């Protein structure tokens, strides 16, 4: 499940609260008073963390795949959902999240969102760049074969992909339709 850890003293982190989720917590993103947990077989769990000592599940949505990673941008959660691809979830009402869009990818393992794009670490299909301007109709606009993309993070004009036995790949995403490896 989810553990809330006080890192006020980084040399001595302390667990202050926890909540058991229905399946296996595999990813987490925090926005405001909520933690959003990708929970393997049971999809997205929305957890109120207003009281860190007593976090409470307040909403959920079954994504039908294997929820592995999650990112939040504004009023939407983006769930990397295994062979079900990327699921776009409206979280305007945390108690009642609902899937509003999806795009099929090979094996979505992790996701990062920056501006109008979701960047999906899609295992053996590499990095998938998805335009999420219209959350109801996300579209793949670019991709890059990176061998085996496990995780992804985005900062500025670069995506950083943990790429299995190939290590870290640094990818220039200035042109989302044509991402390019610039370092590894």
Number of C-alpha atoms within 10 A of each C-alpha: 15 22 15 18 14 15 11 9 8 8 7 8 11 14 12 14 16 17 15 13 20 13 15 19 22 18 22 19 14 15 13 8 11 19 22 27 30 32 29 24 18 21 25 32 27 24 23 20 20 13 12 17 16 13 21 20 20 14 18 21 16 17 27 15 21 25 33 25 31 28 25 22 15 9 12 19 23 28 36 33 33 25 17 20 23 33 31 27 23 20 21 13 10 19 16 13 21 22 19 15 17 22 16 16 20 17 24 34 27 31 29 25 23 17 10 12 19 25 30 34 31 32 25 17 19 22 31 27 25 22 21 22 13 11 19 16 13 21 18 19 13 17 20 18 16 24 16 20 31 22 23 23 18 18 11 10 12 18 23 22 28 21 22 15 9 13 11 17 20 17 21 18 20 13 10 19 16 13 20 20 17 10 10 13
